[in-house]
Amino acid sequence: MEETTTPVCSAKGCRQAASYAVVWNNPKIHTPEREKIWMACEEHREWLAHFLKARGFLRRVDDL
């Protein structure tokens, strides 16, 4: 039997289902091809993307 799991938002304390992948990279510690992903629900997508963009880490936001 195959088990399916729903991705959960990465925002602190949020347990909502994620609808977006917020893709980022910290160029000071990651190689250019490395991509880190935070999951985001509708409510936290903009906040997480803004947090990363302000630091120069945001690559893109993808729909799941």
PDB file of N, CA, C and O in Angstrom, chain B, residues numbered from 101:
ATOM      1  N   MET B 101       0.842  -1.176   0.000  1.00  0.00           N
ATOM      2  CA  MET B 101       0.000   0.000   0.000  1.00  0.00           C
ATOM      3  C   MET B 101       0.886   1.238   0.000  1.00  0.00           C
ATOM      4  O   MET B 101       1.796   1.353   0.820  1.00  0.00           O
ATOM      5  N   GLU B 102       0.623   2.160  -0.913  1.00  0.00           N
ATOM      6  CA  GLU B 102       1.422   3.367  -1.059  1.00  0.00           C
ATOM      7  C   GLU B 102       0.891   4.459  -0.140  1.00  0.00           C
ATOM      8  O   GLU B 102      -0.310   4.728  -0.110  1.00  0.00           O
ATOM      9  N   GLU B 103       1.788   5.081   0.605  1.00  0.00           N
ATOM     10  CA  GLU B 103       1.410   6.152   1.518  1.00  0.00           C
ATOM     11  C   GLU B 103       1.678   7.489   0.855  1.00  0.00           C
ATOM     12  O   GLU B 103       2.770   7.723   0.336  1.00  0.00           O
ATOM     13  N   THR B 104       0.680   8.374   0.870  1.00  0.00           N
ATOM     14  CA  THR B 104       0.872   9.710   0.320  1.00  0.00           C
ATOM     15  C   THR B 104       0.923  10.710   1.461  1.00  0.00           C
ATOM     16  O   THR B 104       0.172  10.613   2.431  1.00  0.00           O
ATOM     17  N   THR B 105       1.816  11.667   1.325  1.00  0.00           N
ATOM     18  CA  THR B 105       1.931  12.701   2.340  1.00  0.00           C
ATOM     19  C   THR B 105       1.744  14.052   1.680  1.00  0.00           C
ATOM     20  O   THR B 105       2.212  14.285   0.566  1.00  0.00           O
ATOM     21  N   THR B 106       1.066  14.922   2.368  1.00  0.00           N
ATOM     22  CA  THR B 106       0.844  16.281   1.892  1.00  0.00           C
ATOM     23  C   THR B 106       1.930  17.174   2.477  1.00  0.00           C
ATOM     24  O   THR B 106       2.132  17.173   3.692  1.00  0.00           O
ATOM     25  N   PRO B 107       2.636  17.938   1.640  1.00  0.00           N
ATOM     26  CA  PRO B 107       3.658  18.844   2.172  1.00  0.00           C
ATOM     27  C   PRO B 107       3.017  19.885   3.097  1.00  0.00           C
ATOM     28  O   PRO B 107       1.901  20.346   2.861  1.00  0.00           O
ATOM     29  N   VAL B 108       3.743  20.235   4.139  1.00  0.00           N
ATOM     30  CA  VAL B 108       3.264  21.176   5.149  1.00  0.00           C
ATOM     31  C   VAL B 108       4.073  22.467   5.043  1.00  0.00           C
ATOM     32  O   VAL B 108       5.269  22.435   4.753  1.00  0.00           O
ATOM     33  N   CYS B 109       3.425  23.579   5.277  1.00  0.00           N
ATOM     34  CA  CYS B 109       4.059  24.897   5.223  1.00  0.00           C
ATOM     35  C   CYS B 109       5.263  24.956   6.170  1.00  0.00           C
ATOM     36  O   CYS B 109       5.222  24.420   7.277  1.00  0.00           O
ATOM     37  N   SER B 110       6.331  25.612   5.718  1.00  0.00           N
ATOM     38  CA  SER B 110       7.562  25.743   6.495  1.00  0.00           C
ATOM     39  C   SER B 110       7.547  26.913   7.477  1.00  0.00           C
ATOM     40  O   SER B 110       8.470  27.047   8.281  1.00  0.00           O
ATOM     41  N   ALA B 111       6.519  27.760   7.429  1.00  0.00           N
ATOM     42  CA  ALA B 111       6.452  28.897   8.359  1.00  0.00           C
ATOM     43  C   ALA B 111       6.338  28.365   9.788  1.00  0.00           C
ATOM     44  O   ALA B 111       5.646  27.381  10.050  1.00  0.00           O
ATOM     45  N   LYS B 112       7.025  29.033  10.694  1.00  0.00           N
ATOM     46  CA  LYS B 112       7.058  28.605  12.090  1.00  0.00           C
ATOM     47  C   LYS B 112       5.646  28.490  12.664  1.00  0.00           C
ATOM     48  O   LYS B 112       4.873  29.448  12.631  1.00  0.00           O
ATOM     49  N   GLY B 113       5.321  27.315  13.186  1.00  0.00           N
ATOM     50  CA  GLY B 113       4.045  27.073  13.835  1.00  0.00           C
ATOM     51  C   GLY B 113       2.887  26.780  12.902  1.00  0.00           C
ATOM     52  O   GLY B 113       1.795  26.460  13.372  1.00  0.00           O
ATOM     53  N   CYS B 114       3.088  26.877  11.592  1.00  0.00           N
ATOM     54  CA  CYS B 114       2.007  26.631  10.636  1.00  0.00           C
ATOM     55  C   CYS B 114       1.949  25.148  10.300  1.00  0.00           C
ATOM     56  O   CYS B 114       2.985  24.522  10.075  1.00  0.00           O
ATOM     57  N   ARG B 115       0.758  24.586  10.266  1.00  0.00           N
ATOM     58  CA  ARG B 115       0.580  23.173   9.924  1.00  0.00           C
ATOM     59  C   ARG B 115      -0.327  23.021   8.707  1.00  0.00           C
ATOM     60  O   ARG B 115      -0.827  21.930   8.433  1.00  0.00           O
ATOM     61  N   GLN B 116      -0.542  24.127   7.970  1.00  0.00           N
ATOM     62  CA  GLN B 116      -1.403  24.091   6.793  1.00  0.00           C
ATOM     63  C   GLN B 116      -0.716  23.352   5.638  1.00  0.00           C
ATOM     64  O   GLN B 116       0.511  23.281   5.574  1.00  0.00           O
ATOM     65  N   ALA B 117      -1.515  22.814   4.747  1.00  0.00           N
ATOM     66  CA  ALA B 117      -0.979  22.162   3.550  1.00  0.00           C
ATOM     67  C   ALA B 117      -0.291  23.207   2.678  1.00  0.00           C
ATOM     68  O   ALA B 117      -0.793  24.317   2.502  1.00  0.00           O
ATOM     69  N   ALA B 118       0.853  22.837   2.141  1.00  0.00           N
ATOM     70  CA  ALA B 118       1.618  23.748   1.281  1.00  0.00           C
ATOM     71  C   ALA B 118       1.087  23.691  -0.143  1.00  0.00           C
ATOM     72  O   ALA B 118       0.701  22.629  -0.633  1.00  0.00           O
ATOM     73  N   SER B 119       1.071  24.839  -0.798  1.00  0.00           N
ATOM     74  CA  SER B 119       0.661  24.953  -2.202  1.00  0.00           C
ATOM     75  C   SER B 119       1.786  25.474  -3.079  1.00  0.00           C
ATOM     76  O   SER B 119       1.667  25.495  -4.305  1.00  0.00           O
ATOM     77  N   TYR B 120       2.894  25.900  -2.442  1.00  0.00           N
ATOM     78  CA  TYR B 120       4.003  26.520  -3.171  1.00  0.00           C
ATOM     79  C   TYR B 120       5.338  25.993  -2.672  1.00  0.00           C
ATOM     80  O   TYR B 120       5.480  25.593  -1.517  1.00  0.00           O
ATOM     81  N   ALA B 121       6.313  26.003  -3.576  1.00  0.00           N
ATOM     82  CA  ALA B 121       7.704  25.711  -3.231  1.00  0.00           C
ATOM     83  C   ALA B 121       8.473  27.015  -3.390  1.00  0.00           C
ATOM     84  O   ALA B 121       8.567  27.558  -4.490  1.00  0.00           O
ATOM     85  N   VAL B 122       9.019  27.510  -2.295  1.00  0.00           N
ATOM     86  CA  VAL B 122       9.819  28.737  -2.321  1.00  0.00           C
ATOM     87  C   VAL B 122      11.275  28.291  -2.425  1.00  0.00           C
ATOM     88  O   VAL B 122      11.848  27.774  -1.466  1.00  0.00           O
ATOM     89  N   VAL B 123      11.857  28.495  -3.590  1.00  0.00           N
ATOM     90  CA  VAL B 123      13.192  27.979  -3.904  1.00  0.00           C
ATOM     91  C   VAL B 123      14.226  29.066  -3.646  1.00  0.00           C
ATOM     92  O   VAL B 123      14.078  30.203  -4.094  1.00  0.00           O
ATOM     93  N   TRP B 124      15.276  28.699  -2.917  1.00  0.00           N
ATOM     94  CA  TRP B 124      16.286  29.683  -2.539  1.00  0.00           C
ATOM     95  C   TRP B 124      17.676  29.062  -2.489  1.00  0.00           C
ATOM     96  O   TRP B 124      17.850  27.847  -2.579  1.00  0.00           O
ATOM     97  N   ASN B 125      18.660  29.952  -2.339  1.00  0.00           N
ATOM     98  CA  ASN B 125      20.059  29.558  -2.263  1.00  0.00           C
ATOM     99  C   ASN B 125      20.818  30.673  -1.563  1.00  0.00           C
ATOM    100  O   ASN B 125      20.679  31.845  -1.913  1.00  0.00           O
ATOM    101  N   ASN B 126      21.626  30.301  -0.568  1.00  0.00           N
ATOM    102  CA  ASN B 126      22.495  31.271   0.096  1.00  0.00           C
ATOM    103  C   ASN B 126      23.859  31.177  -0.595  1.00  0.00           C
ATOM    104  O   ASN B 126      24.600  30.224  -0.354  1.00  0.00           O
ATOM    105  N   PRO B 127      24.202  32.143  -1.445  1.00  0.00           N
ATOM    106  CA  PRO B 127      25.434  32.055  -2.222  1.00  0.00           C
ATOM    107  C   PRO B 127      26.712  32.066  -1.377  1.00  0.00           C
ATOM    108  O   PRO B 127      27.776  31.688  -1.867  1.00  0.00           O
ATOM    109  N   LYS B 128      26.620  32.492  -0.124  1.00  0.00           N
ATOM    110  CA  LYS B 128      27.803  32.492   0.738  1.00  0.00           C
ATOM    111  C   LYS B 128      28.168  31.091   1.219  1.00  0.00           C
ATOM    112  O   LYS B 128      29.324  30.835   1.555  1.00  0.00           O
ATOM    113  N   ILE B 129      27.191  30.183   1.257  1.00  0.00           N
ATOM    114  CA  ILE B 129      27.483  28.830   1.765  1.00  0.00           C
ATOM    115  C   ILE B 129      27.084  27.698   0.820  1.00  0.00           C
ATOM    116  O   ILE B 129      27.485  26.554   1.034  1.00  0.00           O
ATOM    117  N   HIS B 130      26.292  27.997  -0.236  1.00  0.00           N
ATOM    118  CA  HIS B 130      25.856  26.961  -1.172  1.00  0.00           C
ATOM    119  C   HIS B 130      26.492  27.165  -2.541  1.00  0.00           C
ATOM    120  O   HIS B 130      26.740  28.297  -2.958  1.00  0.00           O
ATOM    121  N   THR B 131      26.749  26.076  -3.229  1.00  0.00           N
ATOM    122  CA  THR B 131      27.210  26.175  -4.613  1.00  0.00           C
ATOM    123  C   THR B 131      26.063  26.731  -5.459  1.00  0.00           C
ATOM    124  O   THR B 131      24.901  26.594  -5.074  1.00  0.00           O
ATOM    125  N   PRO B 132      26.361  27.354  -6.600  1.00  0.00           N
ATOM    126  CA  PRO B 132      25.310  27.986  -7.415  1.00  0.00           C
ATOM    127  C   PRO B 132      24.202  27.034  -7.859  1.00  0.00           C
ATOM    128  O   PRO B 132      23.055  27.459  -8.004  1.00  0.00           O
ATOM    129  N   GLU B 133      24.514  25.770  -8.076  1.00  0.00           N
ATOM    130  CA  GLU B 133      23.482  24.835  -8.551  1.00  0.00           C
ATOM    131  C   GLU B 133      22.616  24.260  -7.434  1.00  0.00           C
ATOM    132  O   GLU B 133      21.602  23.618  -7.707  1.00  0.00           O
ATOM    133  N   ARG B 134      23.000  24.482  -6.194  1.00  0.00           N
ATOM    134  CA  ARG B 134      22.227  23.956  -5.064  1.00  0.00           C
ATOM    135  C   ARG B 134      20.970  24.777  -4.857  1.00  0.00           C
ATOM    136  O   ARG B 134      21.018  26.007  -4.839  1.00  0.00           O
ATOM    137  N   GLU B 135      19.847  24.098  -4.701  1.00  0.00           N
ATOM    138  CA  GLU B 135      18.587  24.777  -4.435  1.00  0.00           C
ATOM    139  C   GLU B 135      17.968  24.219  -3.166  1.00  0.00           C
ATOM    140  O   GLU B 135      17.786  23.009  -3.033  1.00  0.00           O
ATOM    141  N   LYS B 136      17.648  25.100  -2.244  1.00  0.00           N
ATOM    142  CA  LYS B 136      16.946  24.740  -1.022  1.00  0.00           C
ATOM    143  C   LYS B 136      15.477  25.093  -1.247  1.00  0.00           C
ATOM    144  O   LYS B 136      15.163  25.998  -2.019  1.00  0.00           O
ATOM    145  N   ILE B 137      14.585  24.376  -0.573  1.00  0.00           N
ATOM    146  CA  ILE B 137      13.153  24.606  -0.777  1.00  0.00           C
ATOM    147  C   ILE B 137      12.442  24.723   0.560  1.00  0.00           C
ATOM    148  O   ILE B 137      12.599  23.882   1.445  1.00  0.00           O
ATOM    149  N   TRP B 138      11.665  25.773   0.682  1.00  0.00           N
ATOM    150  CA  TRP B 138      10.726  25.910   1.790  1.00  0.00           C
ATOM    151  C   TRP B 138       9.339  25.727   1.200  1.00  0.00           C
ATOM    152  O   TRP B 138       9.041  26.278   0.140  1.00  0.00           O
ATOM    153  N   MET B 139       8.503  24.976   1.857  1.00  0.00           N
ATOM    154  CA  MET B 139       7.121  24.807   1.446  1.00  0.00           C
ATOM    155  C   MET B 139       6.312  25.964   2.021  1.00  0.00           C
ATOM    156  O   MET B 139       6.609  26.441   3.117  1.00  0.00           O
ATOM    157  N   ALA B 140       5.291  26.420   1.294  1.00  0.00           N
ATOM    158  CA  ALA B 140       4.494  27.553   1.763  1.00  0.00           C
ATOM    159  C   ALA B 140       3.013  27.339   1.460  1.00  0.00           C
ATOM    160  O   ALA B 140       2.641  26.858   0.390  1.00  0.00           O
ATOM    161  N   CYS B 141       2.185  27.706   2.423  1.00  0.00           N
ATOM    162  CA  CYS B 141       0.743  27.729   2.208  1.00  0.00           C
ATOM    163  C   CYS B 141       0.400  29.085   1.572  1.00  0.00           C
ATOM    164  O   CYS B 141       1.265  29.954   1.453  1.00  0.00           O
ATOM    165  N   GLU B 142      -0.840  29.256   1.175  1.00  0.00           N
ATOM    166  CA  GLU B 142      -1.272  30.522   0.562  1.00  0.00           C
ATOM    167  C   GLU B 142      -1.009  31.703   1.494  1.00  0.00           C
ATOM    168  O   GLU B 142      -0.561  32.759   1.046  1.00  0.00           O
ATOM    169  N   GLU B 143      -1.282  31.533   2.777  1.00  0.00           N
ATOM    170  CA  GLU B 143      -1.133  32.613   3.754  1.00  0.00           C
ATOM    171  C   GLU B 143       0.318  33.058   3.931  1.00  0.00           C
ATOM    172  O   GLU B 143       0.567  34.247   4.133  1.00  0.00           O
ATOM    173  N   HIS B 144       1.285  32.134   3.861  1.00  0.00           N
ATOM    174  CA  HIS B 144       2.681  32.467   4.155  1.00  0.00           C
ATOM    175  C   HIS B 144       3.591  32.570   2.924  1.00  0.00           C
ATOM    176  O   HIS B 144       4.774  32.877   3.069  1.00  0.00           O
ATOM    177  N   ARG B 145       3.075  32.326   1.742  1.00  0.00           N
ATOM    178  CA  ARG B 145       3.898  32.368   0.524  1.00  0.00           C
ATOM    179  C   ARG B 145       4.601  33.708   0.376  1.00  0.00           C
ATOM    180  O   ARG B 145       5.817  33.755   0.189  1.00  0.00           O
ATOM    181  N   GLU B 146       3.848  34.791   0.458  1.00  0.00           N
ATOM    182  CA  GLU B 146       4.431  36.119   0.255  1.00  0.00           C
ATOM    183  C   GLU B 146       5.439  36.457   1.351  1.00  0.00           C
ATOM    184  O   GLU B 146       6.502  37.005   1.060  1.00  0.00           O
ATOM    185  N   TRP B 147       5.121  36.140   2.599  1.00  0.00           N
ATOM    186  CA  TRP B 147       6.017  36.453   3.712  1.00  0.00           C
ATOM    187  C   TRP B 147       7.345  35.714   3.583  1.00  0.00           C
ATOM    188  O   TRP B 147       8.408  36.313   3.744  1.00  0.00           O
ATOM    189  N   LEU B 148       7.287  34.400   3.290  1.00  0.00           N
ATOM    190  CA  LEU B 148       8.526  33.626   3.159  1.00  0.00           C
ATOM    191  C   LEU B 148       9.355  34.113   1.974  1.00  0.00           C
ATOM    192  O   LEU B 148      10.576  34.232   2.075  1.00  0.00           O
ATOM    193  N   ALA B 149       8.695  34.395   0.854  1.00  0.00           N
ATOM    194  CA  ALA B 149       9.411  34.890  -0.329  1.00  0.00           C
ATOM    195  C   ALA B 149      10.054  36.249  -0.036  1.00  0.00           C
ATOM    196  O   ALA B 149      11.198  36.485  -0.424  1.00  0.00           O
ATOM    197  N   HIS B 150       9.337  37.134   0.635  1.00  0.00           N
ATOM    198  CA  HIS B 150       9.882  38.454   0.978  1.00  0.00           C
ATOM    199  C   HIS B 150      11.091  38.322   1.912  1.00  0.00           C
ATOM    200  O   HIS B 150      12.098  39.005   1.726  1.00  0.00           O
ATOM    201  N   PHE B 151      10.990  37.452   2.904  1.00  0.00           N
ATOM    202  CA  PHE B 151      12.088  37.211   3.845  1.00  0.00           C
ATOM    203  C   PHE B 151      13.363  36.814   3.095  1.00  0.00           C
ATOM    204  O   PHE B 151      14.442  37.337   3.373  1.00  0.00           O
ATOM    205  N   LEU B 152      13.230  35.886   2.145  1.00  0.00           N
ATOM    206  CA  LEU B 152      14.391  35.421   1.385  1.00  0.00           C
ATOM    207  C   LEU B 152      14.875  36.466   0.377  1.00  0.00           C
ATOM    208  O   LEU B 152      16.079  36.633   0.181  1.00  0.00           O
ATOM    209  N   LYS B 153      13.936  37.167  -0.261  1.00  0.00           N
ATOM    210  CA  LYS B 153      14.314  38.186  -1.247  1.00  0.00           C
ATOM    211  C   LYS B 153      15.095  39.319  -0.594  1.00  0.00           C
ATOM    212  O   LYS B 153      16.052  39.828  -1.178  1.00  0.00           O
ATOM    213  N   ALA B 154      14.698  39.718   0.607  1.00  0.00           N
ATOM    214  CA  ALA B 154      15.380  40.803   1.323  1.00  0.00           C
ATOM    215  C   ALA B 154      16.840  40.458   1.604  1.00  0.00           C
ATOM    216  O   ALA B 154      17.671  41.353   1.761  1.00  0.00           O
ATOM    217  N   ARG B 155      17.153  39.176   1.668  1.00  0.00           N
ATOM    218  CA  ARG B 155      18.520  38.721   1.928  1.00  0.00           C
ATOM    219  C   ARG B 155      19.268  38.327   0.657  1.00  0.00           C
ATOM    220  O   ARG B 155      20.433  37.935   0.709  1.00  0.00           O
ATOM    221  N   GLY B 156      18.586  38.436  -0.485  1.00  0.00           N
ATOM    222  CA  GLY B 156      19.202  38.081  -1.761  1.00  0.00           C
ATOM    223  C   GLY B 156      19.265  36.590  -2.004  1.00  0.00           C
ATOM    224  O   GLY B 156      20.081  36.133  -2.804  1.00  0.00           O
ATOM    225  N   PHE B 157      18.416  35.813  -1.329  1.00  0.00           N
ATOM    226  CA  PHE B 157      18.456  34.350  -1.442  1.00  0.00           C
ATOM    227  C   PHE B 157      17.378  33.774  -2.357  1.00  0.00           C
ATOM    228  O   PHE B 157      17.531  32.649  -2.833  1.00  0.00           O
ATOM    229  N   LEU B 158      16.298  34.503  -2.618  1.00  0.00           N
ATOM    230  CA  LEU B 158      15.161  33.961  -3.352  1.00  0.00           C
ATOM    231  C   LEU B 158      15.522  33.706  -4.812  1.00  0.00           C
ATOM    232  O   LEU B 158      16.081  34.570  -5.486  1.00  0.00           O
ATOM    233  N   ARG B 159      15.197  32.517  -5.285  1.00  0.00           N
ATOM    234  CA  ARG B 159      15.375  32.176  -6.705  1.00  0.00           C
ATOM    235  C   ARG B 159      14.042  32.294  -7.437  1.00  0.00           C
ATOM    236  O   ARG B 159      13.939  32.952  -8.472  1.00  0.00           O
ATOM    237  N   ARG B 160      13.007  31.628  -6.867  1.00  0.00           N
ATOM    238  CA  ARG B 160      11.693  31.644  -7.504  1.00  0.00           C
ATOM    239  C   ARG B 160      10.681  31.002  -6.567  1.00  0.00           C
ATOM    240  O   ARG B 160      11.034  30.379  -5.565  1.00  0.00           O
ATOM    241  N   VAL B 161       9.407  31.175  -6.925  1.00  0.00           N
ATOM    242  CA  VAL B 161       8.312  30.518  -6.209  1.00  0.00           C
ATOM    243  C   VAL B 161       7.561  29.680  -7.240  1.00  0.00           C
ATOM    244  O   VAL B 161       7.071  30.205  -8.240  1.00  0.00           O
ATOM    245  N   ASP B 162       7.476  28.384  -6.992  1.00  0.00           N
ATOM    246  CA  ASP B 162       6.792  27.452  -7.904  1.00  0.00           C
ATOM    247  C   ASP B 162       5.502  26.946  -7.271  1.00  0.00           C
ATOM    248  O   ASP B 162       5.434  26.726  -6.062  1.00  0.00           O
ATOM    249  N   ASP B 163       4.481  26.763  -8.104  1.00  0.00           N
ATOM    250  CA  ASP B 163       3.274  26.079  -7.650  1.00  0.00           C
ATOM    251  C   ASP B 163       3.585  24.609  -7.462  1.00  0.00           C
ATOM    252  O   ASP B 163       4.390  24.042  -8.202  1.00  0.00           O
ATOM    253  N   LEU B 164       2.957  23.993  -6.484  1.00  0.00           N
ATOM    254  CA  LEU B 164       3.125  22.540  -6.301  1.00  0.00           C
ATOM    255  C   LEU B 164       2.126  21.804  -7.162  1.00  0.00           C
ATOM    256  O   LEU B 164       2.096  20.574  -7.159  1.00  0.00           O
TER     257      LEU B 164
END
